[in-house]
Structures are given as C-alpha cells and as structure tokens.
Amino acid sequence: MPAMILDAFKAVLWSFFGVRKRAAYESDTQKLKPQHVIAAGLVAALVFVLVLFLIVKLVTR
C-alpha cells in the first residue's frame, strides 16, 4: 500500500515537471488507483502553492 502511494506521488511530480515516457505512463495507468493519484495531486498542488507563498513572503520582507 505505501509503495502504491509513493508511486502515485512520483507520477504526479513527473506530470508537474511535464516529462513522462509512454511506457512509464502506461505502467502507471495499470497499477495506480485514481483515488491515490487524485489525493497525491491535491497534496502536491497544496505544497507547491504554500512554497510559492513562502517565497513571496520572504522576498517581500
């Protein structure tokens, strides 16, 4: 179970980066559950927004 969640985060982070091999994509679609990918995407997006917010706060001090 934890390996599947880590694989979901890996797939989401690669999609944020915008680079993905077709074989890896097809492998992910076969083994990952949509719920895990959605949850990982929401968490990664939240972390991304918070990091951007912190950077802006530090720069504008």
CHARMM internal coordinates of N, CA and C (Angstrom, degrees):
IC EDIT
DIST 1 N 1 CA 1.4576
DIST 1 CA 1 C 1.5289
ANGL 1 N 1 CA 1 C 112.05
DIST 1 C 2 N 1.3507
ANGL 1 CA 1 C 2 N 119.94
DIHE 1 N 1 CA 1 C 2 N -50.60
DIST 2 N 2 CA 1.4737
ANGL 1 C 2 N 2 CA 118.95
DIHE 1 CA 1 C 2 N 2 CA 179.02
DIST 2 CA 2 C 1.5274
ANGL 2 N 2 CA 2 C 112.58
DIHE 1 C 2 N 2 CA 2 C -62.27
DIST 2 C 3 N 1.3212
ANGL 2 CA 2 C 3 N 117.05
DIHE 2 N 2 CA 2 C 3 N -32.21
DIST 3 N 3 CA 1.4686
ANGL 2 C 3 N 3 CA 119.38
DIHE 2 CA 2 C 3 N 3 CA 178.85
DIST 3 CA 3 C 1.5202
ANGL 3 N 3 CA 3 C 110.29
DIHE 2 C 3 N 3 CA 3 C -65.68
DIST 3 C 4 N 1.3230
ANGL 3 CA 3 C 4 N 117.28
DIHE 3 N 3 CA 3 C 4 N -36.60
DIST 4 N 4 CA 1.4552
ANGL 3 C 4 N 4 CA 120.76
DIHE 3 CA 3 C 4 N 4 CA 179.43
DIST 4 CA 4 C 1.5274
ANGL 4 N 4 CA 4 C 110.34
DIHE 3 C 4 N 4 CA 4 C -67.07
DIST 4 C 5 N 1.3268
ANGL 4 CA 4 C 5 N 117.10
DIHE 4 N 4 CA 4 C 5 N -37.92
DIST 5 N 5 CA 1.4646
ANGL 4 C 5 N 5 CA 120.92
DIHE 4 CA 4 C 5 N 5 CA 178.70
DIST 5 CA 5 C 1.5239
ANGL 5 N 5 CA 5 C 109.49
DIHE 4 C 5 N 5 CA 5 C -67.88
DIST 5 C 6 N 1.3195
ANGL 5 CA 5 C 6 N 117.62
DIHE 5 N 5 CA 5 C 6 N -41.61
DIST 6 N 6 CA 1.4618
ANGL 5 C 6 N 6 CA 120.35
DIHE 5 CA 5 C 6 N 6 CA 177.48
DIST 6 CA 6 C 1.5271
ANGL 6 N 6 CA 6 C 111.09
DIHE 5 C 6 N 6 CA 6 C -64.27
DIST 6 C 7 N 1.3233
ANGL 6 CA 6 C 7 N 116.61
DIHE 6 N 6 CA 6 C 7 N -37.85
DIST 7 N 7 CA 1.4679
ANGL 6 C 7 N 7 CA 120.18
DIHE 6 CA 6 C 7 N 7 CA 176.28
DIST 7 CA 7 C 1.5252
ANGL 7 N 7 CA 7 C 110.94
DIHE 6 C 7 N 7 CA 7 C -64.78
DIST 7 C 8 N 1.3290
ANGL 7 CA 7 C 8 N 116.79
DIHE 7 N 7 CA 7 C 8 N -35.93
DIST 8 N 8 CA 1.4708
ANGL 7 C 8 N 8 CA 120.31
DIHE 7 CA 7 C 8 N 8 CA 177.71
DIST 8 CA 8 C 1.5225
ANGL 8 N 8 CA 8 C 109.73
DIHE 7 C 8 N 8 CA 8 C -65.59
DIST 8 C 9 N 1.3361
ANGL 8 CA 8 C 9 N 117.85
DIHE 8 N 8 CA 8 C 9 N -43.56
DIST 9 N 9 CA 1.4624
ANGL 8 C 9 N 9 CA 120.53
DIHE 8 CA 8 C 9 N 9 CA 177.33
DIST 9 CA 9 C 1.5219
ANGL 9 N 9 CA 9 C 111.12
DIHE 8 C 9 N 9 CA 9 C -63.12
DIST 9 C 10 N 1.3181
ANGL 9 CA 9 C 10 N 116.22
DIHE 9 N 9 CA 9 C 10 N -39.78
DIST 10 N 10 CA 1.4610
ANGL 9 C 10 N 10 CA 119.93
DIHE 9 CA 9 C 10 N 10 CA 178.50
DIST 10 CA 10 C 1.5243
ANGL 10 N 10 CA 10 C 110.99
DIHE 9 C 10 N 10 CA 10 C -62.18
DIST 10 C 11 N 1.3125
ANGL 10 CA 10 C 11 N 116.65
DIHE 10 N 10 CA 10 C 11 N -43.73
DIST 11 N 11 CA 1.4665
ANGL 10 C 11 N 11 CA 120.67
DIHE 10 CA 10 C 11 N 11 CA 179.16
DIST 11 CA 11 C 1.5257
ANGL 11 N 11 CA 11 C 111.08
DIHE 10 C 11 N 11 CA 11 C -64.64
DIST 11 C 12 N 1.3264
ANGL 11 CA 11 C 12 N 116.68
DIHE 11 N 11 CA 11 C 12 N -41.00
DIST 12 N 12 CA 1.4710
ANGL 11 C 12 N 12 CA 120.39
DIHE 11 CA 11 C 12 N 12 CA 179.88
DIST 12 CA 12 C 1.5293
ANGL 12 N 12 CA 12 C 110.58
DIHE 11 C 12 N 12 CA 12 C -66.77
DIST 12 C 13 N 1.3116
ANGL 12 CA 12 C 13 N 117.53
DIHE 12 N 12 CA 12 C 13 N -43.41
DIST 13 N 13 CA 1.4681
ANGL 12 C 13 N 13 CA 120.10
DIHE 12 CA 12 C 13 N 13 CA -179.45
DIST 13 CA 13 C 1.5232
ANGL 13 N 13 CA 13 C 111.17
DIHE 12 C 13 N 13 CA 13 C -65.72
DIST 13 C 14 N 1.3228
ANGL 13 CA 13 C 14 N 117.55
DIHE 13 N 13 CA 13 C 14 N -38.50
DIST 14 N 14 CA 1.4611
ANGL 13 C 14 N 14 CA 119.75
DIHE 13 CA 13 C 14 N 14 CA 175.12
DIST 14 CA 14 C 1.5210
ANGL 14 N 14 CA 14 C 110.58
DIHE 13 C 14 N 14 CA 14 C -63.58
DIST 14 C 15 N 1.3240
ANGL 14 CA 14 C 15 N 117.24
DIHE 14 N 14 CA 14 C 15 N -37.15
DIST 15 N 15 CA 1.4682
ANGL 14 C 15 N 15 CA 119.21
DIHE 14 CA 14 C 15 N 15 CA 179.13
DIST 15 CA 15 C 1.5177
ANGL 15 N 15 CA 15 C 111.01
DIHE 14 C 15 N 15 CA 15 C -69.81
DIST 15 C 16 N 1.3264
ANGL 15 CA 15 C 16 N 118.58
DIHE 15 N 15 CA 15 C 16 N -33.09
DIST 16 N 16 CA 1.4659
ANGL 15 C 16 N 16 CA 120.88
DIHE 15 CA 15 C 16 N 16 CA 174.29
DIST 16 CA 16 C 1.5241
ANGL 16 N 16 CA 16 C 109.95
DIHE 15 C 16 N 16 CA 16 C -62.92
DIST 16 C 17 N 1.3249
ANGL 16 CA 16 C 17 N 115.91
DIHE 16 N 16 CA 16 C 17 N -38.80
DIST 17 N 17 CA 1.4607
ANGL 16 C 17 N 17 CA 121.14
DIHE 16 CA 16 C 17 N 17 CA 179.64
DIST 17 CA 17 C 1.5241
ANGL 17 N 17 CA 17 C 111.26
DIHE 16 C 17 N 17 CA 17 C -71.66
DIST 17 C 18 N 1.3177
ANGL 17 CA 17 C 18 N 116.46
DIHE 17 N 17 CA 17 C 18 N -30.45
DIST 18 N 18 CA 1.4611
ANGL 17 C 18 N 18 CA 121.07
DIHE 17 CA 17 C 18 N 18 CA 175.51
DIST 18 CA 18 C 1.5171
ANGL 18 N 18 CA 18 C 115.27
DIHE 17 C 18 N 18 CA 18 C 93.07
DIST 18 C 19 N 1.3234
ANGL 18 CA 18 C 19 N 117.14
DIHE 18 N 18 CA 18 C 19 N 11.64
DIST 19 N 19 CA 1.4621
ANGL 18 C 19 N 19 CA 120.51
DIHE 18 CA 18 C 19 N 19 CA -179.16
DIST 19 CA 19 C 1.5263
ANGL 19 N 19 CA 19 C 107.89
DIHE 18 C 19 N 19 CA 19 C -123.71
DIST 19 C 20 N 1.3185
ANGL 19 CA 19 C 20 N 115.39
DIHE 19 N 19 CA 19 C 20 N 127.12
DIST 20 N 20 CA 1.4599
ANGL 19 C 20 N 20 CA 119.11
DIHE 19 CA 19 C 20 N 20 CA -179.84
DIST 20 CA 20 C 1.5143
ANGL 20 N 20 CA 20 C 109.34
DIHE 19 C 20 N 20 CA 20 C -156.22
DIST 20 C 21 N 1.3118
ANGL 20 CA 20 C 21 N 116.83
DIHE 20 N 20 CA 20 C 21 N 131.31
DIST 21 N 21 CA 1.4582
ANGL 20 C 21 N 21 CA 120.62
DIHE 20 CA 20 C 21 N 21 CA 175.83
DIST 21 CA 21 C 1.5197
ANGL 21 N 21 CA 21 C 109.09
DIHE 20 C 21 N 21 CA 21 C -78.49
DIST 21 C 22 N 1.3183
ANGL 21 CA 21 C 22 N 115.77
DIHE 21 N 21 CA 21 C 22 N 146.91
DIST 22 N 22 CA 1.4610
ANGL 21 C 22 N 22 CA 120.31
DIHE 21 CA 21 C 22 N 22 CA -178.08
DIST 22 CA 22 C 1.5305
ANGL 22 N 22 CA 22 C 111.21
DIHE 21 C 22 N 22 CA 22 C -60.70
DIST 22 C 23 N 1.3225
ANGL 22 CA 22 C 23 N 117.17
DIHE 22 N 22 CA 22 C 23 N -40.10
DIST 23 N 23 CA 1.4639
ANGL 22 C 23 N 23 CA 120.12
DIHE 22 CA 22 C 23 N 23 CA -178.95
DIST 23 CA 23 C 1.5261
ANGL 23 N 23 CA 23 C 110.90
DIHE 22 C 23 N 23 CA 23 C -64.32
DIST 23 C 24 N 1.3152
ANGL 23 CA 23 C 24 N 117.03
DIHE 23 N 23 CA 23 C 24 N -41.05
DIST 24 N 24 CA 1.4671
ANGL 23 C 24 N 24 CA 120.33
DIHE 23 CA 23 C 24 N 24 CA 178.61
DIST 24 CA 24 C 1.5234
ANGL 24 N 24 CA 24 C 110.67
DIHE 23 C 24 N 24 CA 24 C -67.18
DIST 24 C 25 N 1.3269
ANGL 24 CA 24 C 25 N 116.84
DIHE 24 N 24 CA 24 C 25 N -39.24
DIST 25 N 25 CA 1.4629
ANGL 24 C 25 N 25 CA 120.86
DIHE 24 CA 24 C 25 N 25 CA 177.73
DIST 25 CA 25 C 1.5271
ANGL 25 N 25 CA 25 C 110.72
DIHE 24 C 25 N 25 CA 25 C -62.22
DIST 25 C 26 N 1.3134
ANGL 25 CA 25 C 26 N 116.15
DIHE 25 N 25 CA 25 C 26 N -46.90
DIST 26 N 26 CA 1.4631
ANGL 25 C 26 N 26 CA 119.56
DIHE 25 CA 25 C 26 N 26 CA -179.37
DIST 26 CA 26 C 1.5255
ANGL 26 N 26 CA 26 C 111.64
DIHE 25 C 26 N 26 CA 26 C -65.22
DIST 26 C 27 N 1.3170
ANGL 26 CA 26 C 27 N 116.39
DIHE 26 N 26 CA 26 C 27 N -36.40
DIST 27 N 27 CA 1.4603
ANGL 26 C 27 N 27 CA 120.27
DIHE 26 CA 26 C 27 N 27 CA 176.43
DIST 27 CA 27 C 1.5286
ANGL 27 N 27 CA 27 C 110.58
DIHE 26 C 27 N 27 CA 27 C -63.71
DIST 27 C 28 N 1.3323
ANGL 27 CA 27 C 28 N 116.63
DIHE 27 N 27 CA 27 C 28 N -42.73
DIST 28 N 28 CA 1.4630
ANGL 27 C 28 N 28 CA 120.84
DIHE 27 CA 27 C 28 N 28 CA 179.48
DIST 28 CA 28 C 1.5178
ANGL 28 N 28 CA 28 C 111.81
DIHE 27 C 28 N 28 CA 28 C -64.84
DIST 28 C 29 N 1.3300
ANGL 28 CA 28 C 29 N 117.36
DIHE 28 N 28 CA 28 C 29 N -39.62
DIST 29 N 29 CA 1.4621
ANGL 28 C 29 N 29 CA 119.13
DIHE 28 CA 28 C 29 N 29 CA -179.66
DIST 29 CA 29 C 1.5201
ANGL 29 N 29 CA 29 C 111.77
DIHE 28 C 29 N 29 CA 29 C -65.83
DIST 29 C 30 N 1.3288
ANGL 29 CA 29 C 30 N 117.39
DIHE 29 N 29 CA 29 C 30 N -25.99
DIST 30 N 30 CA 1.4593
ANGL 29 C 30 N 30 CA 120.89
DIHE 29 CA 29 C 30 N 30 CA 179.70
DIST 30 CA 30 C 1.5292
ANGL 30 N 30 CA 30 C 112.74
DIHE 29 C 30 N 30 CA 30 C -80.45
DIST 30 C 31 N 1.3434
ANGL 30 CA 30 C 31 N 117.32
DIHE 30 N 30 CA 30 C 31 N -36.07
DIST 31 N 31 CA 1.4582
ANGL 30 C 31 N 31 CA 118.79
DIHE 30 CA 30 C 31 N 31 CA -171.21
DIST 31 CA 31 C 1.5199
ANGL 31 N 31 CA 31 C 115.13
DIHE 30 C 31 N 31 CA 31 C -105.51
DIST 31 C 32 N 1.3346
ANGL 31 CA 31 C 32 N 119.09
DIHE 31 N 31 CA 31 C 32 N -18.40
DIST 32 N 32 CA 1.4677
ANGL 31 C 32 N 32 CA 120.58
DIHE 31 CA 31 C 32 N 32 CA -177.18
DIST 32 CA 32 C 1.5166
ANGL 32 N 32 CA 32 C 111.60
DIHE 31 C 32 N 32 CA 32 C -94.22
DIST 32 C 33 N 1.3059
ANGL 32 CA 32 C 33 N 115.10
DIHE 32 N 32 CA 32 C 33 N 143.51
DIST 33 N 33 CA 1.4599
ANGL 32 C 33 N 33 CA 120.77
DIHE 32 CA 32 C 33 N 33 CA 175.65
DIST 33 CA 33 C 1.5307
ANGL 33 N 33 CA 33 C 108.67
DIHE 32 C 33 N 33 CA 33 C -87.48
DIST 33 C 34 N 1.3297
ANGL 33 CA 33 C 34 N 117.37
DIHE 33 N 33 CA 33 C 34 N 141.66
DIST 34 N 34 CA 1.4648
ANGL 33 C 34 N 34 CA 120.15
DIHE 33 CA 33 C 34 N 34 CA -179.61
DIST 34 CA 34 C 1.5318
ANGL 34 N 34 CA 34 C 113.00
DIHE 33 C 34 N 34 CA 34 C -58.04
DIST 34 C 35 N 1.3303
ANGL 34 CA 34 C 35 N 117.23
DIHE 34 N 34 CA 34 C 35 N -33.95
DIST 35 N 35 CA 1.4663
ANGL 34 C 35 N 35 CA 120.16
DIHE 34 CA 34 C 35 N 35 CA -179.91
DIST 35 CA 35 C 1.5301
ANGL 35 N 35 CA 35 C 110.97
DIHE 34 C 35 N 35 CA 35 C -62.48
DIST 35 C 36 N 1.3183
ANGL 35 CA 35 C 36 N 116.88
DIHE 35 N 35 CA 35 C 36 N -39.44
DIST 36 N 36 CA 1.4561
ANGL 35 C 36 N 36 CA 120.84
DIHE 35 CA 35 C 36 N 36 CA -179.69
DIST 36 CA 36 C 1.5306
ANGL 36 N 36 CA 36 C 110.61
DIHE 35 C 36 N 36 CA 36 C -68.36
DIST 36 C 37 N 1.3158
ANGL 36 CA 36 C 37 N 116.44
DIHE 36 N 36 CA 36 C 37 N -40.42
DIST 37 N 37 CA 1.4678
ANGL 36 C 37 N 37 CA 120.47
DIHE 36 CA 36 C 37 N 37 CA -179.33
DIST 37 CA 37 C 1.5310
ANGL 37 N 37 CA 37 C 110.01
DIHE 36 C 37 N 37 CA 37 C -67.53
DIST 37 C 38 N 1.3275
ANGL 37 CA 37 C 38 N 117.16
DIHE 37 N 37 CA 37 C 38 N -41.46
DIST 38 N 38 CA 1.4683
ANGL 37 C 38 N 38 CA 120.50
DIHE 37 CA 37 C 38 N 38 CA 178.92
DIST 38 CA 38 C 1.5246
ANGL 38 N 38 CA 38 C 110.48
DIHE 37 C 38 N 38 CA 38 C -64.23
DIST 38 C 39 N 1.3257
ANGL 38 CA 38 C 39 N 117.01
DIHE 38 N 38 CA 38 C 39 N -45.42
DIST 39 N 39 CA 1.4625
ANGL 38 C 39 N 39 CA 120.70
DIHE 38 CA 38 C 39 N 39 CA 179.29
DIST 39 CA 39 C 1.5299
ANGL 39 N 39 CA 39 C 110.76
DIHE 38 C 39 N 39 CA 39 C -62.71
DIST 39 C 40 N 1.3200
ANGL 39 CA 39 C 40 N 117.14
DIHE 39 N 39 CA 39 C 40 N -44.54
DIST 40 N 40 CA 1.4630
ANGL 39 C 40 N 40 CA 120.71
DIHE 39 CA 39 C 40 N 40 CA 179.10
DIST 40 CA 40 C 1.5274
ANGL 40 N 40 CA 40 C 110.47
DIHE 39 C 40 N 40 CA 40 C -63.80
DIST 40 C 41 N 1.3150
ANGL 40 CA 40 C 41 N 117.27
DIHE 40 N 40 CA 40 C 41 N -38.59
DIST 41 N 41 CA 1.4654
ANGL 40 C 41 N 41 CA 121.15
DIHE 40 CA 40 C 41 N 41 CA 178.13
DIST 41 CA 41 C 1.5125
ANGL 41 N 41 CA 41 C 112.03
DIHE 40 C 41 N 41 CA 41 C -64.55
DIST 41 C 42 N 1.3190
ANGL 41 CA 41 C 42 N 117.35
DIHE 41 N 41 CA 41 C 42 N -42.77
DIST 42 N 42 CA 1.4653
ANGL 41 C 42 N 42 CA 120.51
DIHE 41 CA 41 C 42 N 42 CA 178.66
DIST 42 CA 42 C 1.5254
ANGL 42 N 42 CA 42 C 111.65
DIHE 41 C 42 N 42 CA 42 C -65.37
DIST 42 C 43 N 1.3255
ANGL 42 CA 42 C 43 N 116.35
DIHE 42 N 42 CA 42 C 43 N -43.31
DIST 43 N 43 CA 1.4684
ANGL 42 C 43 N 43 CA 119.98
DIHE 42 CA 42 C 43 N 43 CA 178.92
DIST 43 CA 43 C 1.5266
ANGL 43 N 43 CA 43 C 110.56
DIHE 42 C 43 N 43 CA 43 C -65.03
DIST 43 C 44 N 1.3272
ANGL 43 CA 43 C 44 N 117.58
DIHE 43 N 43 CA 43 C 44 N -44.36
DIST 44 N 44 CA 1.4668
ANGL 43 C 44 N 44 CA 120.97
DIHE 43 CA 43 C 44 N 44 CA -179.71
DIST 44 CA 44 C 1.5268
ANGL 44 N 44 CA 44 C 110.73
DIHE 43 C 44 N 44 CA 44 C -64.55
DIST 44 C 45 N 1.3290
ANGL 44 CA 44 C 45 N 117.52
DIHE 44 N 44 CA 44 C 45 N -39.70
DIST 45 N 45 CA 1.4671
ANGL 44 C 45 N 45 CA 120.59
DIHE 44 CA 44 C 45 N 45 CA 178.13
DIST 45 CA 45 C 1.5226
ANGL 45 N 45 CA 45 C 110.72
DIHE 44 C 45 N 45 CA 45 C -65.49
DIST 45 C 46 N 1.3173
ANGL 45 CA 45 C 46 N 117.50
DIHE 45 N 45 CA 45 C 46 N -41.12
DIST 46 N 46 CA 1.4668
ANGL 45 C 46 N 46 CA 121.07
DIHE 45 CA 45 C 46 N 46 CA 178.07
DIST 46 CA 46 C 1.5252
ANGL 46 N 46 CA 46 C 111.12
DIHE 45 C 46 N 46 CA 46 C -62.97
DIST 46 C 47 N 1.3192
ANGL 46 CA 46 C 47 N 116.32
DIHE 46 N 46 CA 46 C 47 N -44.72
DIST 47 N 47 CA 1.4700
ANGL 46 C 47 N 47 CA 120.08
DIHE 46 CA 46 C 47 N 47 CA 178.51
DIST 47 CA 47 C 1.5307
ANGL 47 N 47 CA 47 C 110.02
DIHE 46 C 47 N 47 CA 47 C -62.84
DIST 47 C 48 N 1.3222
ANGL 47 CA 47 C 48 N 117.40
DIHE 47 N 47 CA 47 C 48 N -41.43
DIST 48 N 48 CA 1.4604
ANGL 47 C 48 N 48 CA 121.86
DIHE 47 CA 47 C 48 N 48 CA 179.00
DIST 48 CA 48 C 1.5297
ANGL 48 N 48 CA 48 C 111.35
DIHE 47 C 48 N 48 CA 48 C -60.76
DIST 48 C 49 N 1.3216
ANGL 48 CA 48 C 49 N 116.58
DIHE 48 N 48 CA 48 C 49 N -46.18
DIST 49 N 49 CA 1.4696
ANGL 48 C 49 N 49 CA 120.69
DIHE 48 CA 48 C 49 N 49 CA 179.43
DIST 49 CA 49 C 1.5238
ANGL 49 N 49 CA 49 C 110.56
DIHE 48 C 49 N 49 CA 49 C -64.84
DIST 49 C 50 N 1.3169
ANGL 49 CA 49 C 50 N 117.84
DIHE 49 N 49 CA 49 C 50 N -41.84
DIST 50 N 50 CA 1.4644
ANGL 49 C 50 N 50 CA 120.32
DIHE 49 CA 49 C 50 N 50 CA 179.07
DIST 50 CA 50 C 1.5242
ANGL 50 N 50 CA 50 C 112.04
DIHE 49 C 50 N 50 CA 50 C -64.59
DIST 50 C 51 N 1.3160
ANGL 50 CA 50 C 51 N 116.93
DIHE 50 N 50 CA 50 C 51 N -39.37
DIST 51 N 51 CA 1.4713
ANGL 50 C 51 N 51 CA 119.96
DIHE 50 CA 50 C 51 N 51 CA 177.36
DIST 51 CA 51 C 1.5240
ANGL 51 N 51 CA 51 C 110.35
DIHE 50 C 51 N 51 CA 51 C -64.39
DIST 51 C 52 N 1.3214
ANGL 51 CA 51 C 52 N 117.21
DIHE 51 N 51 CA 51 C 52 N -43.23
DIST 52 N 52 CA 1.4663
ANGL 51 C 52 N 52 CA 120.12
DIHE 51 CA 51 C 52 N 52 CA 176.81
DIST 52 CA 52 C 1.5226
ANGL 52 N 52 CA 52 C 110.86
DIHE 51 C 52 N 52 CA 52 C -61.38
DIST 52 C 53 N 1.3156
ANGL 52 CA 52 C 53 N 116.81
DIHE 52 N 52 CA 52 C 53 N -42.69
DIST 53 N 53 CA 1.4654
ANGL 52 C 53 N 53 CA 121.24
DIHE 52 CA 52 C 53 N 53 CA 178.96
DIST 53 CA 53 C 1.5298
ANGL 53 N 53 CA 53 C 110.56
DIHE 52 C 53 N 53 CA 53 C -61.06
DIST 53 C 54 N 1.3227
ANGL 53 CA 53 C 54 N 117.30
DIHE 53 N 53 CA 53 C 54 N -44.29
DIST 54 N 54 CA 1.4620
ANGL 53 C 54 N 54 CA 120.86
DIHE 53 CA 53 C 54 N 54 CA 179.41
DIST 54 CA 54 C 1.5341
ANGL 54 N 54 CA 54 C 111.53
DIHE 53 C 54 N 54 CA 54 C -64.66
DIST 54 C 55 N 1.3072
ANGL 54 CA 54 C 55 N 117.15
DIHE 54 N 54 CA 54 C 55 N -39.26
DIST 55 N 55 CA 1.4694
ANGL 54 C 55 N 55 CA 120.68
DIHE 54 CA 54 C 55 N 55 CA 177.95
DIST 55 CA 55 C 1.5217
ANGL 55 N 55 CA 55 C 110.64
DIHE 54 C 55 N 55 CA 55 C -62.85
DIST 55 C 56 N 1.3238
ANGL 55 CA 55 C 56 N 116.37
DIHE 55 N 55 CA 55 C 56 N -43.73
DIST 56 N 56 CA 1.4665
ANGL 55 C 56 N 56 CA 120.18
DIHE 55 CA 55 C 56 N 56 CA 179.12
DIST 56 CA 56 C 1.5258
ANGL 56 N 56 CA 56 C 109.65
DIHE 55 C 56 N 56 CA 56 C -64.90
DIST 56 C 57 N 1.3089
ANGL 56 CA 56 C 57 N 118.18
DIHE 56 N 56 CA 56 C 57 N -41.83
DIST 57 N 57 CA 1.4693
ANGL 56 C 57 N 57 CA 121.07
DIHE 56 CA 56 C 57 N 57 CA 178.48
DIST 57 CA 57 C 1.5308
ANGL 57 N 57 CA 57 C 111.49
DIHE 56 C 57 N 57 CA 57 C -61.42
DIST 57 C 58 N 1.3356
ANGL 57 CA 57 C 58 N 116.67
DIHE 57 N 57 CA 57 C 58 N -40.79
DIST 58 N 58 CA 1.4607
ANGL 57 C 58 N 58 CA 120.09
DIHE 57 CA 57 C 58 N 58 CA -179.70
DIST 58 CA 58 C 1.5263
ANGL 58 N 58 CA 58 C 111.49
DIHE 57 C 58 N 58 CA 58 C -69.70
DIST 58 C 59 N 1.3066
ANGL 58 CA 58 C 59 N 117.34
DIHE 58 N 58 CA 58 C 59 N -37.44
DIST 59 N 59 CA 1.4741
ANGL 58 C 59 N 59 CA 121.68
DIHE 58 CA 58 C 59 N 59 CA -177.51
DIST 59 CA 59 C 1.5309
ANGL 59 N 59 CA 59 C 110.52
DIHE 58 C 59 N 59 CA 59 C -72.67
DIST 59 C 60 N 1.3170
ANGL 59 CA 59 C 60 N 117.38
DIHE 59 N 59 CA 59 C 60 N -35.35
DIST 60 N 60 CA 1.4628
ANGL 59 C 60 N 60 CA 119.90
DIHE 59 CA 59 C 60 N 60 CA -175.17
DIST 60 CA 60 C 1.5133
ANGL 60 N 60 CA 60 C 113.95
DIHE 59 C 60 N 60 CA 60 C -90.04
DIST 60 C 61 N 1.2926
ANGL 60 CA 60 C 61 N 118.18
DIHE 60 N 60 CA 60 C 61 N 7.74
DIST 61 N 61 CA 1.4841
ANGL 60 C 61 N 61 CA 120.48
DIHE 60 CA 60 C 61 N 61 CA 177.28
DIST 61 CA 61 C 1.4775
ANGL 61 N 61 CA 61 C 111.08
DIHE 60 C 61 N 61 CA 61 C -71.77
END
COOR INIT
IC SEED 1 N 1 CA 1 C
IC BUILD
